Amino acid sequence: MAADGSRGQEVHLLPLDGLQHPLAEKIAARLSRRLSAGCRVVDSGGGPRPARLPERDQLDADALLAALEARPTAEDAVLVGLTTLDIALPIFTFVFGRARRGARAVLVSVARLDPGFYGLPSDPDLLARRATNEILHELGHVASLPHCPDASCLMSFAGSVEKVDVRGPAFCDGCRDRLPAWLRLR
């Protein structure tokens, strides 16, 4: 734990299920430029086995998050599992990411963040930007922040990729003031 009692002096990105290492490295570089915490890509070592939701071609986000949380990591690190597969919850048709307040792991799917998912041309920079912002949003939950009513805040709920783009790349003043030092954006 950090000196202030929070996790997160480092962010470890764990590519899952074939996520290409160059994309993970690009996201790690973007996070490193924005966070005071260190950020690096770690080897999956096989990674957790994804659980599928019954009758859906999606992964169970909560089951995969629980497997990530059970994985050993450094005490001062937050593990970010990155998957190319679509994730969902029984009550949501899809989610971009998942985290629990005060936890030690985050799950983010790049599937619906990729313009190609919507039949648009590939845009690796847009995908990396969206994934970076989604990771920051989920790290906000790890730091115990709830969803924010300010639509331009990173902690605003985004139920569509358009809202991911609209909510902006930064925390509002109220959310930023409640963040631990390691999650403060540069």
Buried (B, 14 or more C-beta within 10 A) or exposed (E): EBEEEBBBBBBBBBBBBEBEEEBBBBBBBBBBEBBBBBBBBBEBEEBBEBBEBEEEEBBBBBBBBBBBBEBEBEEBBBBBBBBBBBBBBEEEEBBBBBBBEEBBBBBBBBBBBBBEEEEEEEEEEBBBBBBBBBBBBBBBBBBBBEBBEBEEBBBBEBEEBEEBBEBBEBBBEEBBEBBBEBBBBE
